[in-house]
Amino acid sequence: MAKISKWFAHEEFACTCGCKTMFKVDKHLLHALDKAREKCGPLIVSSGHRCTEKNKAVGGAQASWHLLRDGVLHAADVVLAKRSDRTFRNTLKLYVALDGAHVQGAGLYPSWVHCDFRKYQRSRWVDKRVDWDE
């Protein structure tokens, strides 16, 4: 796999339905993910680009940032690569690292983090499934 940043390859961001849609990855997104990887360790892109059909199938928002805009992907969901590292504490550290990398949108979920470079106001959220007592 050819790298498009220090730590990530283009294939890692491809739609998982196999549609093979051509796209570019936002350079700011790659930079933020590289910075987070350096702070938190190896990461897996659990959801990068989604075609319209895949986005519907996973219950994604109609205007999801996982959908392409002018052929460019601006969002990714990431998890820590080692399953044993996927504790809430480590996921929270990943969220903080991405916030520190100045992502525009950041969402904290029980075991993954959403990040994006939306073109308008910054947004932060915590999914209702997050168990703060974990």
Steps between C-alpha positions, in 0.01 A plus 500: 500500500633839402499756781324835449624630835759397755282222642202442268432346160219605267343153512431541872243769419313307225130422527456152647222409254761447228366772267857618423397865472794729417568777753766709668547527876503848654862588588389653833329174595816303421714741701267476802493120483880485476532722809248286693681183395828639633339576839279191537664223299380307196149581377253331269263697279177318580295720267637736239318569176143372475309489176137610527375141526748406774423819692128415496572140603692609810246767595732790417371856485375615158769767494768281663857619461587141405334578166724661240487871428647586160683167500666558839453306824494720810420250779610177663406286797809356669572242768818392673654212307553265794168371633643485851569877480138586417408604850286806556795679659717445189214593269460822696874565455454452125210749501716754686791442259275567200358808667859617552562442129227759435242284326180688420263224609572244773266242647579270790345151487545201733800357311569732206530865407349683205701791359438727205594823332158648437490833324313689767483537880696259720294230668562267793269229630485193721282209394228403748641144518820622668526354850692753709526250787695247294 
